[in-house]
Amino acid sequence: GNTWFYDPAYTQTAATSSAITEIDGENGILRYRGYPIEELAEKSSYLEVAYLLIFGELPTEDQFAEWVHDITYHTFIHENVRKRFLEGFHHDAHPMGMLVSAIAALSTFYPNAKEIDDEDNRYRQTVRLIAKMPTLAAACHRFSVGQPFVYPDNSLGFTANFLSMMWKIAEPRYDANYALAHALDTLFILHADHELNCGTATMRMIASSNSDPYSSAAGAAAALYGPRHGGANEAVIRMLNRIGSIDNVNSFVEGVKNGDEKLMGFGHRVYKNYDPRARIIKQTADEVFAVTGKNPLLDIALKLEEVALEDDYFKSRKLYPNVDFYSGLIYQAMGFPTEMFTVLFAIPRMSGWLAHWKELMEQDQKIARPRQLYVGAGERSFVELGDR
Ligand code: CMC
C-alpha cells in the first residue's frame, strides 16, 4: 500500500535536496553556498551574492565583469509593459500587486523563455529577471504616486540605479547617497535567499511543471506578498504606528499573549533563536539613521523587543525578532512608502528564486504533486434541483 505522511504545512517534510542555502535554526546560522551571511554582508555586494547563489561559486574578476555587464544591459523594460500594463492599473493599486502581475506579463514578451532545456536560454532569462526587477519596482512606485517614469541609467551600479529610478525628477539633481545605496545593497544581500520558504517552494512547485521562469517567479512573488511572509515588514510598521508610544508597549504585548494578534516581525518556522539577519540589520539601521536621522518608531520597536525577549510567552515558544522586524524602519527612514517594503524584499529574492530554478532544472525532478487525505462524504446519489 501507500504510506503517505500527513503534513499540510510541510513542517516535517524535506521537499528537495539543495546545495544553495544552509540554515541552522537552533543556532541562528545562515550561510549561502557555505559562506556565513555576516561575511557576505560585510565584504560582498548584492550582484556578487546573486552570482554565488546561482552558479555556486564566487565569480573570478572576469566572470564578475561579464555578469555585471549582462545585468546592466538588460535593465530596460519593454515600453508596453509600462504603458499598457502598469499604467492600466487603478491609480491606487498596491505596487506589490502590480509587480506580481508585471513579472507574469513578461513571459509573453519573452516567449522563448519556454525553452527551458537550453542552458544559454536559461542564462538569458535569469539575467533579464534580475536586471528588470528594480526597473519594474520603481515603475510601480512612480505610477502609484503619480510621478513620471524614470529610465534606467546604466552608468550607475545596480542599487544606485534603482534609487535613481525611484527618486529622480522629484529631486532633479538626485545623486544616490553612497551610505544609503550601500545599506540597501546590504539589505539586498540579506534577503537574496532563504532556502525553502513559502515563495521559493512555490517557485520550485510551479517550475516543476516546466512552466517558464517568469510565470514561476510571479507565483513566488505572489506568495511573498502575504503578511505571514514578505508582507510582514509592512505589517510591522502598521503595528508600530498603532502602538503609537512606548507607554502602550506592555498592554500591546499582553494583547498578543491573549491571542488578539501576532507580534509581527517575531517568530520563524526555522529560527528558534535570534535571526542572524536581524542582527546585521540592526547595525545597518545605525548607518542609515546616521544619514537620515532616527526613525521615531525605533524606540517603540526597541522597547517591544526588550519586553518580548524578557517574557515567558515568547521565551518558551522561542520567538525572536526576524529579518522583517527592523527592515521596515530602515526603508521608512530612507523615504520608501510602506507599500514598497515587500517590493524591496522581492527585488533581491529574485536571485534566490532563480538559483532554485536552475538547481531544479539540473536535478531533473518529476512534477511536484503532493497527495491528500480525503475527508469528505462517501458515495451518494445526485438529487434533482427541484427535489432538494
Ligand atoms: N506573535 C505571537 N505569537 C506567535 C508568533 C508571533 N509573531 N509567532 C508564533 N507565535 C506562537 C504561535 O501562536 C504558537 O503558539 P501556540 O503554541 O500557543 O499555539 C507558537 O508561537 C508556535 O508558532 P507557529 O504558528 O507554530 O509557527 P509557524 O512556524 O507556523 O509560523 C510565522 C511562523 C513566521 C508564520 C509566525 O511566527 C508569524 O506569523 N510571525 C509573524 C509574521 C512574520 O513576522 N513573518 C515574517 C517571517 S520572516 C520573513 C519571511 O519569511 O518573509
Residues whose N, C-alpha, C, O or C-beta is under 5 A from the ligand:
A	BS01	CMC	P227 R228 H229 G230 A232 E261 K262 L263 M264 G265 F266 G267 H268 R269 R317 N322 V323 D324
